[in-house]
Amino acid sequence: MSSSPVRIRGLTLDRYLSCLGGPFPDSPPLAPRSLGTRDMQGFTLESVSYESEPGERIPAFFLIPPGVGPSHPAPGILLCFM
């Protein structure tokens, strides 16, 4: 069984990315850092940063609901600032 190329708005994925200024380089490792946590009313706020490019860090917050852990996964919210 042969797979057909991914198409977006009638263009192949490669052509679509080319129209957006691509091809894009591979993503670097995120190199995340935890900068601290704070218990808030109804959630935990974790301050983090990660690299979008080597040497360029982006600050962000994780909002984590109570009771979350390896045996109790749940959605969280990530707020990024640029």
Secondary structure, DSSP 8 states (H G I E B T S, - for coil): ------EETTEEHHHHHHHTT-----------EEEEEEEETTEEEEEEEEEEETTEEEEEEEEE-TT-BTTB----EEEE--
